[in-house]
Amino acid sequence: MDNLFILLILPAISAIILAFIKTSSAKWAALVLSLIQLGLTLPFICNFVPDASIQFSQSWNWITSLGIQFQIGLDGISLPMLILTNGLIPLIILASFGHQQKGGFYGLVSFMQAGLVLVFISLDAFSFYMGWEAALIPIYFICALWGDGNRISINLKFFVYTFFGSLLMLIAIVYLYQQTGGRDMSWATLTKLDLTDGAQNWVFWAFFIAFAIKIPLFPLHSWQPDTYTHAPSTGTMLLSGIMLKMGLFGLLRWLLPLTPEAVLRYGHIALIMGLIGVVYGSIIAFKMKDAKRLIAYSSIAHVGLIAAGIFSLTQEGIQGAILQMINHGISVVGLFFAIDIIQQRTGTRNLDELGGLASNMPILAITFLIIIMGAVGLPLTNGFIGEFLLLKGIFSGSDNGVWYAVIGGTTLILGAVYMLRLFQKTMLGQINDSHVHVADIKGYEVVVLSIIVILIILIGVLPNGLLHLSEASVSQLLQQIK
Protein backbone atom coordinates (compact mmCIF):
# COMPACT_ATOMS: atom_id res chain seq x y z
CA MET A 1 0.00 0.00 0.00
CA ASP A 2 1.46 3.38 -0.98
CA ASN A 3 -1.58 5.64 -0.80
CA LEU A 4 -0.35 8.30 1.60
CA PHE A 5 -3.72 10.04 1.59
CA ILE A 6 -5.14 7.25 3.78
CA LEU A 7 -2.94 8.42 6.67
CA LEU A 8 -4.60 11.81 6.39
CA ILE A 9 -8.19 10.76 5.91
CA LEU A 10 -8.32 8.00 8.57
CA PRO A 11 -7.88 10.27 11.63
CA ALA A 12 -10.37 12.74 10.11
CA ILE A 13 -12.94 9.92 9.75
CA SER A 14 -12.03 8.67 13.23
CA ALA A 15 -12.78 12.12 14.65
CA ILE A 16 -16.31 12.02 13.20
CA ILE A 17 -16.95 8.47 14.46
CA LEU A 18 -15.64 9.22 17.97
CA ALA A 19 -17.69 12.40 18.28
CA PHE A 20 -20.88 10.30 18.25
CA ILE A 21 -19.76 7.86 20.98
CA LYS A 22 -21.19 9.15 24.24
CA THR A 23 -20.11 6.31 26.53
CA SER A 24 -16.83 5.42 28.19
CA SER A 25 -16.20 2.88 25.40
CA ALA A 26 -14.98 5.87 23.36
CA LYS A 27 -11.50 5.43 24.83
CA TRP A 28 -11.22 1.89 23.44
CA ALA A 29 -12.53 2.97 20.06
CA ALA A 30 -10.01 5.83 20.00
CA LEU A 31 -7.16 3.48 20.93
CA VAL A 32 -8.10 0.90 18.28
CA LEU A 33 -8.42 3.57 15.56
CA SER A 34 -5.06 5.11 16.51
CA LEU A 35 -3.41 1.68 16.41
CA ILE A 36 -4.87 1.10 12.94
CA GLN A 37 -3.34 4.43 11.90
CA LEU A 38 0.01 3.30 13.32
CA GLY A 39 -0.29 -0.03 11.52
CA LEU A 40 -0.98 1.72 8.21
CA THR A 41 2.17 3.81 8.77
CA LEU A 42 4.42 0.73 8.87
CA PRO A 43 4.39 0.00 5.09
CA PHE A 44 5.65 3.53 4.40
CA ILE A 45 8.50 3.00 6.85
CA CYS A 46 9.38 -0.42 5.42
CA ASN A 47 9.20 0.69 1.77
CA PHE A 48 10.98 4.01 2.25
CA VAL A 49 14.27 4.32 0.38
CA PRO A 50 16.63 6.50 2.46
CA ASP A 51 17.74 8.81 -0.34
CA ALA A 52 17.01 12.50 -0.90
CA SER A 53 13.95 11.98 -3.11
CA ILE A 54 10.30 12.73 -2.37
CA GLN A 55 8.48 9.40 -2.13
CA PHE A 56 4.83 8.24 -2.09
CA SER A 57 3.93 11.64 -3.60
CA GLN A 58 0.37 12.38 -4.66
CA SER A 59 -1.25 15.53 -6.01
CA TRP A 60 -4.70 16.71 -7.07
CA ASN A 61 -6.05 19.95 -8.46
CA TRP A 62 -7.75 21.65 -5.53
CA ILE A 63 -8.72 25.22 -6.43
CA THR A 64 -8.21 25.18 -10.20
CA SER A 65 -9.02 28.85 -10.78
CA LEU A 66 -6.13 29.84 -8.50
CA GLY A 67 -3.74 27.13 -9.66
CA ILE A 68 -3.71 25.59 -6.18
CA GLN A 69 -2.98 21.88 -5.90
CA PHE A 70 -3.10 19.47 -2.98
CA GLN A 71 0.33 17.81 -2.84
CA ILE A 72 1.66 15.36 -0.28
CA GLY A 73 4.74 13.16 -0.02
CA LEU A 74 7.50 11.92 2.29
CA ASP A 75 11.25 12.37 2.51
CA GLY A 76 13.88 11.73 5.17
CA ILE A 77 12.90 14.86 7.10
CA SER A 78 9.13 14.35 7.16
CA LEU A 79 9.04 10.56 7.71
CA PRO A 80 10.55 10.75 11.25
CA MET A 81 7.87 13.31 12.17
CA LEU A 82 5.13 11.05 10.78
CA ILE A 83 6.53 8.16 12.85
CA LEU A 84 6.59 10.38 15.95
CA THR A 85 2.99 11.55 15.46
CA ASN A 86 1.38 8.22 14.69
CA GLY A 87 3.54 6.45 17.28
CA LEU A 88 2.82 8.79 20.19
CA ILE A 89 -0.94 9.28 19.65
CA PRO A 90 -1.85 5.71 20.76
CA LEU A 91 0.36 6.11 23.87
CA ILE A 92 -1.21 9.48 24.69
CA ILE A 93 -4.72 8.05 24.26
CA LEU A 94 -3.86 5.05 26.48
CA ALA A 95 -2.38 7.40 29.08
CA SER A 96 -5.73 9.22 29.27
CA PHE A 97 -7.67 6.10 30.34
CA GLY A 98 -7.68 7.16 33.98
CA HIS A 99 -9.63 10.34 33.23
CA GLN A 100 -12.86 8.78 31.86
CA GLN A 101 -13.17 11.00 28.81
CA LYS A 102 -16.04 10.71 26.32
CA GLY A 103 -16.07 10.58 22.53
CA GLY A 104 -15.98 14.34 21.96
CA PHE A 105 -12.59 14.55 23.67
CA TYR A 106 -11.07 11.75 21.61
CA GLY A 107 -12.67 13.14 18.46
CA LEU A 108 -10.70 16.34 19.01
CA VAL A 109 -7.49 14.32 19.52
CA SER A 110 -8.05 12.50 16.21
CA PHE A 111 -8.88 15.73 14.41
CA MET A 112 -5.66 17.23 15.73
CA GLN A 113 -3.77 14.15 14.50
CA ALA A 114 -5.14 14.75 11.00
CA GLY A 115 -3.87 18.35 11.12
CA LEU A 116 -0.45 17.26 12.37
CA VAL A 117 -0.10 14.61 9.67
CA LEU A 118 -1.06 17.16 7.01
CA VAL A 119 1.63 19.56 8.25
CA PHE A 120 4.31 16.89 8.03
CA ILE A 121 3.39 15.43 4.62
CA SER A 122 2.38 18.65 2.77
CA LEU A 123 4.34 19.59 -0.31
CA ASP A 124 2.49 22.81 -1.07
CA ALA A 125 2.14 25.94 1.03
CA PHE A 126 -1.66 26.04 0.95
CA SER A 127 -2.21 22.57 2.42
CA PHE A 128 0.65 23.15 4.89
CA TYR A 129 -1.13 26.25 6.15
CA MET A 130 -4.44 24.37 6.30
CA GLY A 131 -2.85 21.67 8.45
CA TRP A 132 -1.10 24.29 10.60
CA GLU A 133 -4.42 25.92 11.47
CA ALA A 134 -6.38 22.64 11.65
CA ALA A 135 -4.08 21.34 14.41
CA LEU A 136 -4.56 24.53 16.46
CA ILE A 137 -8.36 24.41 16.69
CA PRO A 138 -8.81 21.06 18.51
CA ILE A 139 -5.97 21.63 20.98
CA TYR A 140 -7.51 24.98 21.89
CA PHE A 141 -10.81 23.30 22.77
CA ILE A 142 -9.08 20.40 24.57
CA CYS A 143 -7.22 22.87 26.80
CA ALA A 144 -10.15 25.26 27.24
CA LEU A 145 -12.82 22.64 28.03
CA TRP A 146 -10.83 20.12 30.08
CA GLY A 147 -8.08 22.29 31.58
CA ASP A 148 -7.95 23.68 35.11
CA GLY A 149 -7.33 27.03 36.76
CA ASN A 150 -7.82 30.20 34.75
CA ARG A 151 -7.86 28.15 31.54
CA ILE A 152 -10.01 30.41 29.35
CA SER A 153 -7.78 33.49 29.53
CA ILE A 154 -4.63 31.33 29.39
CA ASN A 155 -5.80 29.58 26.22
CA LEU A 156 -6.90 32.87 24.70
CA LYS A 157 -3.32 34.09 25.11
CA PHE A 158 -2.07 30.86 23.50
CA PHE A 159 -4.51 31.27 20.60
CA VAL A 160 -3.66 34.96 20.03
CA TYR A 161 0.09 34.26 20.04
CA THR A 162 -0.12 31.39 17.58
CA PHE A 163 -2.71 33.07 15.38
CA PHE A 164 -0.52 36.17 15.10
CA GLY A 165 2.35 33.97 13.91
CA SER A 166 0.03 32.19 11.49
CA LEU A 167 -1.07 35.53 10.02
CA LEU A 168 2.53 36.56 9.36
CA MET A 169 3.18 33.24 7.66
CA LEU A 170 0.03 33.55 5.55
CA ILE A 171 1.07 37.01 4.33
CA ALA A 172 4.48 35.59 3.34
CA ILE A 173 2.84 32.63 1.55
CA VAL A 174 0.54 34.95 -0.43
CA TYR A 175 3.56 37.07 -1.41
CA LEU A 176 5.49 34.00 -2.59
CA TYR A 177 2.42 32.81 -4.50
CA GLN A 178 2.28 36.17 -6.30
CA GLN A 179 5.93 35.77 -7.30
CA THR A 180 4.96 32.66 -9.30
CA GLY A 181 2.46 34.76 -11.24
CA GLY A 182 -0.42 33.36 -9.18
CA ARG A 183 0.01 29.92 -10.68
CA ASP A 184 1.65 27.68 -8.12
CA MET A 185 2.02 27.11 -4.37
CA SER A 186 4.04 23.91 -4.50
CA TRP A 187 7.10 23.53 -2.30
CA ALA A 188 9.21 22.61 -5.35
CA THR A 189 8.29 25.85 -7.15
CA LEU A 190 8.46 28.21 -4.17
CA THR A 191 11.90 26.99 -3.07
CA LYS A 192 13.27 27.75 -6.54
CA LEU A 193 12.10 31.38 -6.59
CA ASP A 194 14.88 33.90 -7.09
CA LEU A 195 13.93 36.43 -4.40
CA THR A 196 15.73 39.73 -3.85
CA ASP A 197 17.69 40.23 -0.65
CA GLY A 198 14.98 42.51 0.73
CA ALA A 199 12.24 40.01 -0.04
CA GLN A 200 14.21 37.16 1.50
CA ASN A 201 14.78 39.20 4.65
CA TRP A 202 11.13 39.92 5.44
CA VAL A 203 9.91 36.47 4.31
CA PHE A 204 12.53 34.95 6.63
CA TRP A 205 11.27 36.92 9.64
CA ALA A 206 7.61 36.28 8.82
CA PHE A 207 8.12 32.52 8.72
CA PHE A 208 10.62 32.50 11.57
CA ILE A 209 8.35 34.34 14.01
CA ALA A 210 5.47 31.97 13.18
CA PHE A 211 7.66 28.94 13.81
CA ALA A 212 9.44 30.43 16.85
CA ILE A 213 6.11 31.07 18.59
CA LYS A 214 5.03 27.48 18.07
CA ILE A 215 8.33 25.94 19.23
CA PRO A 216 8.53 28.23 21.41
CA LEU A 217 11.83 30.11 21.38
CA PHE A 218 12.83 32.78 23.90
CA PRO A 219 11.46 35.52 24.09
CA LEU A 220 8.30 34.31 22.28
CA HIS A 221 7.68 31.59 24.86
CA SER A 222 5.50 33.33 27.45
CA TRP A 223 2.31 31.50 26.43
CA GLN A 224 3.87 28.09 26.99
CA PRO A 225 4.35 27.56 30.77
CA ASP A 226 0.79 28.55 31.70
CA THR A 227 -0.74 26.58 28.82
CA TYR A 228 1.25 23.43 29.60
CA THR A 229 0.53 23.73 33.33
CA HIS A 230 -3.24 24.23 33.13
CA ALA A 231 -4.00 22.01 30.13
CA PRO A 232 -5.30 18.50 30.86
CA SER A 233 -2.49 15.95 30.88
CA THR A 234 -3.49 14.67 27.41
CA GLY A 235 -3.39 18.21 26.03
CA THR A 236 0.02 18.85 27.56
CA MET A 237 1.39 15.64 26.02
CA LEU A 238 0.00 16.58 22.60
CA LEU A 239 1.42 20.11 22.82
CA SER A 240 4.87 19.15 24.08
CA GLY A 241 5.26 15.74 22.48
CA ILE A 242 4.14 16.55 18.94
CA MET A 243 2.72 20.01 18.30
CA LEU A 244 5.84 22.04 19.08
CA LYS A 245 7.68 19.89 16.51
CA MET A 246 5.53 21.60 13.84
CA GLY A 247 7.59 24.75 14.36
CA LEU A 248 10.93 22.93 14.26
CA PHE A 249 9.83 20.98 11.18
CA GLY A 250 8.72 24.25 9.55
CA LEU A 251 12.26 25.60 9.90
CA LEU A 252 13.63 22.62 7.99
CA ARG A 253 10.92 22.16 5.37
CA TRP A 254 10.14 25.80 4.58
CA LEU A 255 12.34 28.48 6.15
CA LEU A 256 15.80 27.16 5.24
CA PRO A 257 15.17 26.31 1.55
CA LEU A 258 12.87 29.33 0.93
CA THR A 259 15.28 32.01 2.20
CA PRO A 260 18.80 30.50 2.11
CA GLU A 261 20.65 33.83 1.91
CA ALA A 262 18.63 35.38 4.73
CA VAL A 263 19.29 32.24 6.81
CA LEU A 264 23.03 32.80 6.35
CA ARG A 265 22.57 36.46 7.35
CA TYR A 266 20.28 36.04 10.36
CA GLY A 267 20.64 32.40 11.37
CA HIS A 268 23.11 33.28 14.12
CA ILE A 269 20.43 35.43 15.79
CA ALA A 270 18.05 32.46 15.83
CA LEU A 271 20.85 30.23 17.13
CA ILE A 272 21.56 32.67 19.99
CA MET A 273 17.83 32.86 20.80
CA GLY A 274 17.82 29.08 21.12
CA LEU A 275 20.87 29.08 23.40
CA ILE A 276 19.39 31.80 25.62
CA GLY A 277 16.34 29.60 25.94
CA VAL A 278 18.56 26.71 27.08
CA VAL A 279 19.98 28.69 29.99
CA TYR A 280 16.78 30.61 30.81
CA GLY A 281 14.52 27.55 30.74
CA SER A 282 16.95 25.52 32.86
CA ILE A 283 17.38 28.18 35.55
CA ILE A 284 13.63 28.80 35.86
CA ALA A 285 12.95 25.04 35.91
CA PHE A 286 15.25 24.65 38.90
CA LYS A 287 13.15 27.14 40.89
CA MET A 288 9.75 25.58 40.11
CA LYS A 289 7.77 23.84 42.84
CA ASP A 290 4.98 22.72 40.51
CA ALA A 291 6.30 19.55 38.84
CA LYS A 292 4.29 20.12 35.66
CA ARG A 293 5.58 23.68 35.35
CA LEU A 294 9.14 22.45 35.93
CA ILE A 295 8.86 20.10 32.93
CA ALA A 296 7.29 22.91 30.87
CA TYR A 297 10.36 25.12 31.41
CA SER A 298 12.70 22.17 30.81
CA SER A 299 10.99 21.77 27.44
CA ILE A 300 11.91 25.38 26.56
CA ALA A 301 15.55 24.48 27.28
CA HIS A 302 15.50 21.31 25.22
CA VAL A 303 13.82 22.78 22.14
CA GLY A 304 16.13 25.79 22.35
CA LEU A 305 19.09 23.46 21.86
CA ILE A 306 17.30 21.70 18.97
CA ALA A 307 16.68 25.03 17.22
CA ALA A 308 20.31 26.01 17.75
CA GLY A 309 21.35 22.74 16.14
CA ILE A 310 19.20 23.49 13.09
CA PHE A 311 20.75 26.94 12.68
CA SER A 312 24.26 25.55 13.02
CA LEU A 313 23.67 24.58 9.36
CA THR A 314 25.76 21.44 9.72
CA GLN A 315 24.99 17.81 8.88
CA GLU A 316 25.46 16.73 12.51
CA GLY A 317 23.46 19.63 13.92
CA ILE A 318 20.41 19.12 11.71
CA GLN A 319 20.43 15.32 11.95
CA GLY A 320 20.84 15.64 15.71
CA ALA A 321 17.88 18.04 15.73
CA ILE A 322 15.65 15.58 13.87
CA LEU A 323 16.66 12.73 16.17
CA GLN A 324 16.23 14.88 19.26
CA MET A 325 12.76 15.98 18.12
CA ILE A 326 11.75 12.32 18.35
CA ASN A 327 13.63 11.79 21.62
CA HIS A 328 12.12 14.86 23.24
CA GLY A 329 8.63 13.76 22.21
CA ILE A 330 9.09 10.34 23.79
CA SER A 331 10.70 11.58 27.00
CA VAL A 332 8.41 14.54 27.65
CA VAL A 333 5.27 12.41 27.21
CA GLY A 334 6.73 9.98 29.77
CA LEU A 335 7.55 12.78 32.20
CA PHE A 336 4.14 14.41 32.00
CA PHE A 337 2.42 11.03 32.37
CA ALA A 338 4.47 10.17 35.46
CA ILE A 339 3.53 13.51 37.03
CA ASP A 340 -0.12 12.92 36.11
CA ILE A 341 -0.02 9.54 37.89
CA ILE A 342 1.55 11.14 40.98
CA GLN A 343 -1.10 13.87 41.01
CA GLN A 344 -3.93 11.34 40.65
CA ARG A 345 -2.54 9.24 43.53
CA THR A 346 -1.65 12.05 45.94
CA GLY A 347 -3.88 14.95 44.89
CA THR A 348 -0.89 17.27 44.42
CA ARG A 349 2.06 17.96 42.14
CA ASN A 350 3.67 20.51 44.51
CA LEU A 351 7.19 19.24 45.17
CA ASP A 352 7.13 20.56 48.75
CA GLU A 353 4.19 18.28 49.53
CA LEU A 354 5.66 15.14 47.97
CA GLY A 355 8.53 12.76 48.73
CA GLY A 356 9.21 9.15 49.63
CA LEU A 357 6.85 7.72 47.02
CA ALA A 358 9.44 5.15 45.87
CA SER A 359 8.75 3.07 49.00
CA ASN A 360 5.13 2.51 47.89
CA MET A 361 5.60 2.92 44.14
CA PRO A 362 8.85 1.10 43.21
CA ILE A 363 7.81 0.35 39.61
CA LEU A 364 6.94 4.01 38.98
CA ALA A 365 10.20 5.07 40.63
CA ILE A 366 12.30 2.84 38.33
CA THR A 367 10.53 3.83 35.12
CA PHE A 368 10.48 7.51 36.14
CA LEU A 369 14.24 7.41 36.79
CA ILE A 370 14.99 5.88 33.37
CA ILE A 371 12.82 8.51 31.64
CA ILE A 372 14.67 11.23 33.56
CA MET A 373 18.00 9.72 32.48
CA GLY A 374 16.83 9.88 28.86
CA ALA A 375 15.76 13.51 29.29
CA VAL A 376 19.12 14.40 30.84
CA GLY A 377 21.03 12.66 28.03
CA LEU A 378 22.82 9.91 29.92
CA PRO A 379 24.90 7.58 27.69
CA LEU A 380 22.97 4.58 26.32
CA THR A 381 19.70 6.52 26.50
CA ASN A 382 17.96 8.20 23.57
CA GLY A 383 18.89 11.72 24.65
CA PHE A 384 22.65 11.15 24.60
CA ILE A 385 23.29 10.67 20.90
CA GLY A 386 20.88 13.49 19.97
CA GLU A 387 22.52 16.01 22.30
CA PHE A 388 26.00 14.86 21.27
CA LEU A 389 25.21 15.51 17.59
CA LEU A 390 23.58 18.85 18.39
CA LEU A 391 26.59 20.08 20.36
CA LYS A 392 29.02 18.77 17.73
CA GLY A 393 27.08 20.61 15.02
CA ILE A 394 26.93 23.83 17.04
CA PHE A 395 30.67 23.54 17.79
CA SER A 396 31.67 23.18 14.13
CA GLY A 397 29.03 25.49 12.66
CA SER A 398 30.73 28.88 13.08
CA ASP A 399 33.83 30.72 14.28
CA ASN A 400 32.17 31.21 17.67
CA GLY A 401 31.10 27.58 17.75
CA VAL A 402 33.18 26.69 20.78
CA TRP A 403 31.42 29.32 22.92
CA TYR A 404 28.02 28.40 21.53
CA ALA A 405 28.73 24.74 22.34
CA VAL A 406 29.79 25.64 25.89
CA ILE A 407 26.53 27.54 26.44
CA GLY A 408 24.50 24.77 24.81
CA GLY A 409 26.35 22.19 26.89
CA THR A 410 25.00 23.75 30.08
CA THR A 411 21.78 21.88 29.30
CA LEU A 412 23.59 18.68 30.37
CA ILE A 413 24.62 20.12 33.73
CA LEU A 414 21.56 22.21 34.53
CA GLY A 415 19.24 19.51 33.17
CA ALA A 416 20.77 16.96 35.52
CA VAL A 417 20.34 19.37 38.44
CA TYR A 418 16.64 20.14 38.03
CA MET A 419 15.64 16.66 36.83
CA LEU A 420 17.38 14.86 39.70
CA ARG A 421 15.83 17.39 42.06
CA LEU A 422 12.45 16.46 40.60
CA PHE A 423 13.14 12.78 41.25
CA GLN A 424 14.47 13.43 44.74
CA LYS A 425 11.50 15.61 45.74
CA THR A 426 8.93 13.09 44.51
CA MET A 427 10.46 9.66 45.11
CA LEU A 428 13.09 9.94 47.84
CA GLY A 429 13.11 11.10 51.44
CA GLN A 430 10.35 10.89 54.00
CA ILE A 431 6.88 10.06 52.73
CA ASN A 432 4.01 12.40 53.57
CA ASP A 433 1.66 10.85 56.15
CA SER A 434 -1.31 11.34 53.84
CA HIS A 435 0.42 9.39 51.05
CA VAL A 436 1.40 6.22 52.93
CA HIS A 437 -1.36 4.19 51.27
CA VAL A 438 -0.77 5.19 47.63
CA ALA A 439 -0.67 2.24 45.24
CA ASP A 440 1.96 1.52 42.60
CA ILE A 441 1.22 1.75 38.89
CA LYS A 442 -0.67 -1.08 37.21
CA GLY A 443 -2.49 -2.00 34.01
CA TYR A 444 -2.42 0.60 31.28
CA GLU A 445 0.01 2.78 33.30
CA VAL A 446 2.64 0.03 33.28
CA VAL A 447 2.10 -0.53 29.54
CA VAL A 448 2.58 3.16 28.62
CA LEU A 449 5.65 3.71 30.79
CA SER A 450 7.21 0.37 29.77
CA ILE A 451 6.91 1.22 26.07
CA ILE A 452 8.48 4.63 26.69
CA VAL A 453 11.35 3.08 28.68
CA ILE A 454 11.97 0.50 25.92
CA LEU A 455 12.07 3.24 23.28
CA ILE A 456 14.47 5.33 25.38
CA ILE A 457 16.92 2.42 25.68
CA LEU A 458 16.41 1.08 22.14
CA ILE A 459 17.07 4.44 20.45
CA GLY A 460 19.98 5.04 22.82
CA VAL A 461 21.64 1.77 21.84
CA LEU A 462 20.57 1.65 18.15
CA PRO A 463 20.17 5.22 16.81
CA ASN A 464 21.49 4.45 13.32
CA GLY A 465 18.14 3.41 11.88
CA LEU A 466 16.60 6.83 12.53
CA LEU A 467 19.75 8.71 11.56
CA HIS A 468 19.98 6.81 8.26
CA LEU A 469 16.45 7.91 7.31
CA SER A 470 17.36 11.60 7.31
CA GLU A 471 21.00 11.61 6.18
CA ALA A 472 20.53 12.08 2.43
CA SER A 473 17.66 14.58 2.76
CA VAL A 474 19.67 16.72 5.19
CA SER A 475 22.69 16.68 2.85
CA GLN A 476 20.48 17.91 0.02
CA LEU A 477 18.96 20.61 2.23
CA LEU A 478 22.41 21.93 3.13
CA GLN A 479 23.36 22.03 -0.56
CA GLN A 480 20.28 24.22 -1.20
CA ILE A 481 21.40 26.67 1.46
CA LYS A 482 25.12 26.82 0.82
Secondary structure as UniProt FT lines:
FT   HELIX           5..19
FT   TURN            24..25
FT   HELIX           26..47
FT   STRAND          55..63
FT   HELIX           64..66
FT   STRAND          68..74
FT   TURN            76..77
FT   HELIX           78..95
FT   HELIX           97..99
FT   HELIX           103..121
FT   HELIX           125..146
FT   HELIX           151..179
FT   TURN            180..181
FT   HELIX           187..190
FT   TURN            191..192
FT   HELIX           197..214
FT   TURN            215..216
FT   TURN            218..219
FT   TURN            222..223
FT   HELIX           224..230
FT   HELIX           233..238
FT   HELIX           239..243
FT   HELIX           244..250
FT   HELIX           251..255
FT   HELIX           256..258
FT   HELIX           260..287
FT   HELIX           291..310
FT   TURN            311..313
FT   HELIX           315..346
FT   HELIX           351..353
FT   HELIX           357..359
FT   HELIX           362..376
FT   TURN            379..380
FT   HELIX           382..396
FT   TURN            399..400
FT   HELIX           401..427
FT   HELIX           433..435
FT   TURN            436..437
FT   HELIX           444..461
FT   HELIX           464..481
//
